[in-house]
Amino acid sequence: MTGPRSSAEHILLAERFCARNYLPLPVVLARGEGCFVWDVEGNRYLDGLSGYSALNQGHRHPRIVAALVEQAGRLTLTSRAFHNDRMGPFLSRLCALAGFPLALPMNTGVEAVETAVKAMRRWGYEQKGIPAGRAELVVVTGNFHGRTLLAISLSDDPSSYAGYEPQVPGIVRVPFGDAAALAAAVGPHTAGVLLEPVQGEAGVVIPPDDYLPRVREICTARRVALCLDEVQTGLGRTGRMFAWEHWDTRPDLVCLGKALSGGVYPISAVCGTEELLGVFTPGTHGSTYGGNPLAAAVGMAALDVLVEEELPQKAARLGRVALRRLHAELDGAPPVKEVRGLGLMLAVEYHRPVAHRLVERLAREAAVLCKDTRGTTIRFLPPLVTPEEELLQALDRMLPILALG
Ligand SMILES: *Cc1c(COP(=O)(O)O)cnc(C)c1O
């Protein structure tokens, strides 16, 4: 018996055996390099999703792959029951980059969020004096923090939470971008506020300029921890290393993931203050794979690439060029509601739910792989290493399709 060869055969096999929790485009990828991927038939596409911003450094960045291979030849897992010689150097690099004294390594983005929420609750009880079992967390509409029961309890998107009730209690949700509503929702039992500085899955929703500074003021004045989920926005995507830099708003905790490994391995972390991350004591939180030496070696290389190749600066420059083009060609096109972007985090929103049909056309006719979100919005998140010439050519192919809607 031979294995599947064509895209159609691969899709049949995957659809037969994989639970149906995604609706992938009918493209079967077999290779990637830099900003490009190839399907099993050898067709080349520009990757316009970058693994939801995990591949900021591009596919198979040679330096990250070399770190992976080198470390795989020495030591891959110790568990945190023992020290390893890679975690300390990685976390010291990460803390220096983020400007925090402590970090806690995990694996997936949602685990970083879980870790941050656990830290805020525990801080609320131990430091703020919230009565036992009463801690509240303030979150915002349109959020996406992952898929665990905690994360979907934060969500107001029925496709995330419906059928998985009961939800985790102690959650208060207020409109994103409305600082007055947030101030009104903060009470004596509020331990923390959690939000994305720019909402990714909601379709690249950018708050008003005074929002994050005001949220910071409210949290400081009311003694509430502020956690920013930068799993998608962090590590260069928005044109700064961290999106909070756009508004000069330093959180108490930041969740990182995705590009922390450049797309080769699941790595996440929470960075934070001594006051917040200091709440954990031996045995009160953990992860078998968190902080493993393979992850640490890969994470170190991924951070080195971001800094040394000046990828945040590159994202800012390419993003300006791309956003200008998108505005010039799509503003005023009847089906288009809005063009938005910050750095290389770009989106086109339509009046009608045409986004899934459009991403199919972009793949087939423009050789660009994008992802629709919430029915009406197309996100465009190319790797930050994309050469300007390739980006401009991709836009040339995409724009006629995007304009027609
Ligand atoms: C992707 C994402 C997560 C979840 O990350 P996983 O690695 O899929 O668990 C959390 N928060 C934000 C903002 C994200 O974009």
The ligand as a Tripos MOL2 file, in Angstrom:
@<TRIPOS>MOLECULE
LIG
   15    15     1     0     0
SMALL
NO_CHARGES

@<TRIPOS>ATOM
      1 C1         -2.8490   32.4580   19.7000 C.3       1 LIG1
      2 C2         -3.1890   33.2280   20.9180 C.ar      1 LIG1
      3 C3         -3.3010   32.6170   22.1800 C.ar      1 LIG1
      4 C4         -3.2280   31.1290   22.3720 C.3       1 LIG1
      5 O1         -2.0140   30.5740   21.9980 O.3       1 LIG1
      6 P1         -1.9070   28.9760   21.7900 P.3       1 LIG1
      7 O2         -0.4460   28.7350   21.5860 O.co2     1 LIG1
      8 O3         -2.7520   28.6240   20.6110 O.co2     1 LIG1
      9 O4         -2.4350   28.3560   23.0400 O.co2     1 LIG1
     10 C5         -3.5270   33.4230   23.2670 C.ar      1 LIG1
     11 N1         -3.6660   34.7580   23.1360 N.ar      1 LIG1
     12 C6         -3.5640   35.3800   21.9510 C.ar      1 LIG1
     13 C7         -3.6970   36.8560   21.8710 C.3       1 LIG1
     14 C8         -3.3440   34.6350   20.7910 C.ar      1 LIG1
     15 O5         -3.3000   35.2370   19.6020 O.3       1 LIG1
@<TRIPOS>BOND
     1     1     2 1
     2     2     3 ar
     3     2    14 ar
     4     3     4 1
     5     3    10 ar
     6     4     5 1
     7     5     6 1
     8     6     7 2
     9     6     8 1
    10     6     9 1
    11    10    11 ar
    12    11    12 ar
    13    12    13 1
    14    12    14 ar
    15    14    15 1
@<TRIPOS>SUBSTRUCTURE
     1 LIG1         1 GROUP 0 **** ****
